[in-house]
Amino acid sequence: MTAYTETPGRARAANLVLIEQSGAKHEIPQPSPGEGMAEAEHVMHDPALRLREVKVVTEHKAIARWKSSDLGWRRVA
């Protein structure tokens, strides 16, 4: 698995998309894709949140996506 790296000089916003077990979707603006990835790692390990999917989206394209399973989180894109 490769880590996402930002190109210097190209600051672009991203959204952290959280999808709950119930299907409710929340989009949280992030200042950069890198910060979105860091926040995604944080929310996936919060047991109080009942999430089934987490995505980092920039420019209408998912750059990373994880799904919850019985064995934990797995990256699917």
Secondary structure, DSSP 4 states (H G I P E B T S, - for coil): -PPP-PPTT----EEEEEEETTS-EEEEEESSHHHHHHHHHHHHT-TTS-EEEEEEEETTEEEEEEEEETTEEEE--
